[in-house]
């Protein structure tokens, strides 16, 4: 049975039932930041296919969480081979470089 400590005691889950994520974008990259406290690298899966970034974090024998948490983002014009994921202090940062044709072009005024 997958349930967290809050459900066990009949309390509201202050961490929520989903992954806490933030999405940032600039001219060159898109960045997804996932708060995954207590997660270890072997229990995190990040994939990119057909313009969809899928993130899965599995907590096993965790104090506050147990089970699998998933989220996905639809992002177009990404260089799939350049995607980098880094886990540091419970924060997963996924950097997605944009294709050249998706980057804004500066128009020179003459």
C-alpha positions, -999 to 999 in steps of 0.1 A, spaced: 0 0 0 15 34 -10 6 61 14 26 87 32 29 94 69 3 122 67 -24 98 53 -15 72 80 -23 97 108 -53 112 89 -35 146 84 -33 168 54 -1 163 34 18 196 37 41 185 9 13 178 -15 7 147 -35 27 158 -65 63 168 -72 69 205 -65 82 219 -98 92 252 -113 97 260 -150 120 288 -162 128 298 -197 152 322 -214 164 327 -250 187 297 -250 173 272 -225 143 259 -207 149 247 -171 128 225 -149 135 225 -112 121 197 -91 120 196 -53 128 160 -44 139 160 -8 154 126 3 154 112 -33 185 94 -45 198 94 -81 190 57 -86 153 64 -79 149 92 -104 140 88 -140 141 116 -166 132 110 -202 125 131 -233 104 118 -262 81 135 -288 85 169 -271 75 155 -237 99 156 -207 88 130 -181 100 129 -146 95 101 -121 107 100 -85 103 68 -64 105 69 -27 112 36 -10 111 32 28 110 70 32 99 87 65 76 112 49 69 98 15 65 64 -1 55 56 -37 61 70 -71 55 106 -81 54 117 -117 50 148 -138 55 158 -174 61 189 -195 53 194 -231 82 215 -245 89 220 -282 121 229 -301 145 212 -276 179 197 -285 173 163 -270 209 153 -271 219 183 -250 196 177 -220 214 177 -187 200 166 -153 217 173 -120 206 163 -85 220 184 -56 207 186 -20 173 173 -30 169 196 -59 168 181 -94 176 207 -121 170 197 -158 184 220 -184 170 217 -219 188 236 -246 167 251 -274 172 244 -311 188 273 -330 156 279 -350 137 284 -317 159 311 -304 149 347 -309 166 365 -338 178 400 -333 166 422 -361 191 450 -370 174 483 -379 190 502 -407 
